[in-house]
Amino acid sequence: MVVSIAALVIGAVVVAMGVLVGVFALAFLDSCSPDRCNEGAAWAAVASALVAAAVIGIAGLVVTIVRLTHRHLAWPFAAGALLLAVLVLMAGAVGYAVAVG
């Protein structure tokens, strides 16, 4: 149970930091030169990664809580949600870097 809760808390912190970094990255997008920068693709990469990470985090939270209330093994689902959220945020960062150039 402790591992499940720790993974969920770490996942929430990771998603929150992803939102913070994503908002700051998009806030300073105006300094990007138009010949090598695609603002629409940068917005799409960041927004889709943040939404997907939030959905994964919420789904992991729900599944983990349900499994804990039924006294089943829950930590693999919490850890899996954490890992998937991190991977999605990394993919969003790569997409942003490609769009900005």
Rosetta blueprint (number, residue, H / E / L):
1 M L
2 V H
3 V H
4 S H
5 I H
6 A H
7 A H
8 L H
9 V H
10 I H
11 G H
12 A H
13 V H
14 V H
15 V H
16 A H
17 M H
18 G H
19 V H
20 L H
21 V H
22 G H
23 V H
24 F H
25 A H
26 L H
27 A H
28 F L
29 L H
30 D H
31 S H
32 C L
33 S L
34 P L
35 D L
36 R L
37 C L
38 N L
39 E H
40 G H
41 A H
42 A H
43 W H
44 A H
45 A H
46 V H
47 A H
48 S H
49 A H
50 L H
51 V H
52 A H
53 A H
54 A H
55 V H
56 I H
57 G H
58 I H
59 A H
60 G H
61 L H
62 V H
63 V H
64 T H
65 I H
66 V H
67 R H
68 L H
69 T H
70 H L
71 R L
72 H L
73 L L
74 A L
75 W H
76 P H
77 F H
78 A H
79 A H
80 G H
81 A H
82 L H
83 L H
84 L H
85 A H
86 V H
87 L H
88 V H
89 L H
90 M H
91 A H
92 G H
93 A H
94 V H
95 G H
96 Y H
97 A H
98 V H
99 A H
100 V H
101 G L
